[in-house]
Amino acid sequence: MNMKTDTTAKDNIRQLIKNRNKIWKEYQKSWNENIAEYTEEEPRLIDGIANQIRTIINANKDKLEVDFIIESLTSLGECPSILYDDNGFFAVTGDGSQEVTYGDEPTDLNTSFFVEAKQWKKTIREALYYYLDDES
């Protein structure tokens, strides 16, 4: 593993996420409660930065830790979920549904995931690669 490439990729991703969050936060300030809409147009740069991050992840997926990749994708608003079945296989999917609760009381939630047979892999990393390739 080339630590220099790994560190550089991580640093680049972290910086891009930081920049994206700053732009997103500024855009969120344009929300007008009275008219229930944003007063500014959503910055196109947001999607461009997300695409850059995805490109860096894909180019360095062999070198980056699974946790770092999952956390980075989550910061982009994706919802990659690592699943395990009783046969020893893993899948990573963002396709799922969750019940919505109301109120302040803790509530049990049911979460359902949609996983095709081809998504089940022998390792988490293989499942993540499939997710990355399928989502690209």
C-alpha positions in Angstrom: 0.0 0.0 0.0 1.4 3.4 -1.0 0.9 5.5 2.2 1.6 8.8 0.3 -1.2 8.1 -2.2 -3.5 7.0 0.6 -2.8 10.1 2.7 -3.1 12.5 -0.3 -6.4 10.9 -1.4 -7.8 11.1 2.2 -6.6 14.7 2.6 -8.1 15.7 -0.8 -11.4 14.0 0.1 -11.5 15.6 3.5 -10.8 19.1 2.0 -13.5 18.6 -0.7 -16.0 17.5 1.9 -15.1 20.6 4.0 -15.6 22.9 1.0 -18.8 21.2 0.0 -20.2 21.5 3.5 -19.3 25.2 3.6 -21.1 25.9 0.3 -24.1 23.8 1.5 -24.3 25.7 4.8 -24.4 29.0 2.9 -27.1 27.8 0.7 -29.2 26.6 3.7 -29.1 30.1 5.1 -31.2 31.2 2.1 -34.2 29.2 3.3 -37.2 31.6 3.8 -39.7 30.2 6.2 -42.4 32.6 5.2 -42.5 31.4 1.6 -41.2 27.9 2.4 -38.5 27.9 -0.2 -34.9 28.8 -0.8 -34.3 32.4 -2.1 -31.1 31.3 -3.9 -30.6 28.7 -6.5 -29.0 25.5 -5.3 -25.3 25.7 -6.2 -24.3 23.4 -9.0 -20.9 23.2 -7.5 -22.3 20.9 -4.8 -22.9 18.0 -7.3 -19.5 18.7 -9.0 -17.7 18.4 -5.7 -19.6 15.2 -4.9 -18.5 13.8 -8.3 -14.9 14.7 -7.6 -15.0 12.9 -4.3 -16.6 9.8 -5.9 -13.8 9.9 -8.6 -11.1 10.0 -6.0 -12.7 7.2 -4.0 -13.0 5.0 -7.0 -9.4 5.7 -8.1 -8.1 4.9 -4.6 -10.6 2.3 -3.3 -7.9 -0.4 -3.0 -5.9 1.9 -0.7 -8.6 3.6 1.4 -10.1 1.9 4.5 -13.7 0.7 4.2 -14.8 2.9 7.1 -13.3 6.0 5.5 -15.1 5.3 2.2 -18.4 4.7 4.0 -18.1 7.8 6.1 -17.1 9.9 3.0 -20.1 8.7 1.1 -22.4 9.3 4.0 -21.1 12.9 4.2 -22.4 13.3 0.6 -25.9 12.3 1.7 -25.7 8.7 0.5 -26.8 5.9 2.8 -24.6 2.9 2.2 -25.5 0.1 4.6 -23.4 -2.9 5.3 -25.5 -6.1 5.5 -24.5 -9.6 6.6 -26.5 -12.8 6.0 -26.4 -16.0 7.9 -24.4 -17.7 5.1 -21.3 -15.5 5.7 -21.9 -13.0 2.8 -21.9 -9.2 2.8 -23.8 -6.6 0.8 -23.5 -2.9 0.7 -26.7 -1.2 -0.4 -28.3 2.2 -0.3 -31.7 0.8 -1.3 -34.0 0.5 1.7 -36.9 1.9 3.6 -37.4 2.9 7.2 -40.5 3.6 9.1 -40.9 7.2 10.3 -41.8 7.9 13.9 -43.4 10.9 15.5 -42.8 12.4 18.9 -40.0 12.5 21.3 -40.3 9.0 22.8 -37.8 6.3 21.7 -39.5 3.9 19.3 -38.4 0.6 17.6 -37.9 1.1 13.9 -38.2 -1.4 11.2 -35.7 -1.1 8.4 -36.0 -3.1 5.1 -33.3 -3.4 2.5 -33.6 -4.5 -1.1 -30.7 -6.8 -2.0 -30.3 -8.8 -5.2 -28.5 -12.1 -5.1 -25.6 -10.6 -7.2 -24.9 -8.0 -4.5 -23.9 -10.6 -1.9 -20.1 -10.9 -1.7 -17.6 -12.9 0.4 -16.0 -9.7 2.0 -17.2 -6.3 2.9 -14.6 -4.7 0.6 -15.9 -6.8 -2.4 -19.5 -5.7 -1.5 -18.3 -2.1 -1.3 -16.6 -2.3 -4.7 -19.9 -3.6 -6.2 -21.8 -0.8 -4.6 -19.3 1.8 -5.9 -19.3 0.4 -9.4 -23.1 0.0 -9.4 -23.7 3.5 -8.1 -21.2 5.2 -10.4 
